[in-house]
Amino acid sequence: MMFRLALLASVALPLPLVAQIRASEIGTISQTIDGTTLTVEYSRPRARGRDPLFGTKAVQWNEVWTPGANWATTLDVSRNLKLNGRPVAKGKYSVWMVVKQKGDWTVVLDPKVRQFHMEHPDSTVTQIRFPAKVDAVPFTEVLTWSMPDLRIGGGKLVMQWERARVVMDVEVEPSLVTTLPAGDAKPYLGQYTFTEQDSTGKPGKVSAFTVTHEDGTLKGRWTPDDPYMKKFALVRIAPDWFAPGVYDEKGQIYEVLKPDVVVEFTRTNGRVAGFVMRLQDDNLWGTATRK
Amino acid sequence: MPDMHIDLTRRRFVGACSAALAALLVFRRDALALSIPPHPTPRPGITAARVLTKQQLAATPKLIPLFDSVRAIPQIIDGIRCNCGCTDPPLFYSLLSCYEGNGMARDCFICQGQARLAVRLHKEGKSLAQIRAAIDAKFG
């Protein structure tokens, strides 16, 4: 009985925090992109006057080095994704890099997670290996992992230390397909008259709305332009239901307004006759009829 | 011999603690990984007895019709997962729970939107499966 009580207490009570001053403090970065989460856990070594670091006793050329310190840096991905075009299955890996004096470095993801930094793993068939470009950058004192670039389908995962910056392109599995085949788009194309309505159902502003198919994507646009949405993608989320995808200045979708706004096309005798726009609370924003 | 007994007991204790802790951590990880849980099964005999009344909604009269609509189809609303992210079992079983107790649907557009969509589609004759699919498309 005492044993059970002690066991219960040890699990239920919070453990005391233990402070420790480390040469390489532990850090974590985590980023979610369209439902896929990447987490890098690592110890963060400092240069501490060592310059250069690469190609020295600290990190030798051609060494299989973990970009961190102490226990190997780990990468945890919550769903399948691609790094520099190489498929990486959902799971957790220790991260290593073959450090080269010239040219690309080789990134090694090893499914054996718990490894000390001096255990430099041998090549195995279960590892994922791919080249990664190394840029020369201003001196970085503390080894840093980051995701400085994000887009709806991925981003850049970066490791930076000393004057080296290793960049990996991340590509996640999209939750939505933003394109629509021309044949599927055809029923919706045309001009509509859009009438906004207030919360009481009273009609308000009337404007023209055009649906086009460009670059493989169904697009909508008010005349005059809505200042935020401008010309936007209509991303299919269900039969006859679309969510607006808003473009950035480079023409890339950066936000899909779901569930904020849903465009529900209506049919009469099988033909698309108009649509309604509904907000997050499912109240009507407006109604459109085909011209 | 007594020392060995103590040693074995300690090992068992530490081993059991580690196993228990690991099980808790694994459970927590799995719970976090499931970003979209399945829709709940409507509870047999569920009623709308706990859905907030007109009197309880005196401060938000605009929402009375919505709560009344939910009250009319508890067996449907109880089969829908709430996607607002503010709900935790066992206090919240389904979207119906958001219209009971402290009535968090009073302040949550997601709860309101899901219920309005469910009510609208139910009036159109859609099945629970079809309503769930529409909820998933818009709010999932």
Interface residues (C-beta under 8 A of the other chain):
Chain A: F3 A6 L7 S10 V11 G35 S78 S199 I237 A238 W241 A243 K258 P259 V262 L279 Q280 D281 D282 N283
Chain B: T9 R12 F13 A16 C17 A20 L21 L24 A33 S35 K62 F109 I110 Q112 G113 Q114 R116 L117 R120 A133 A134 A137 K138 F139
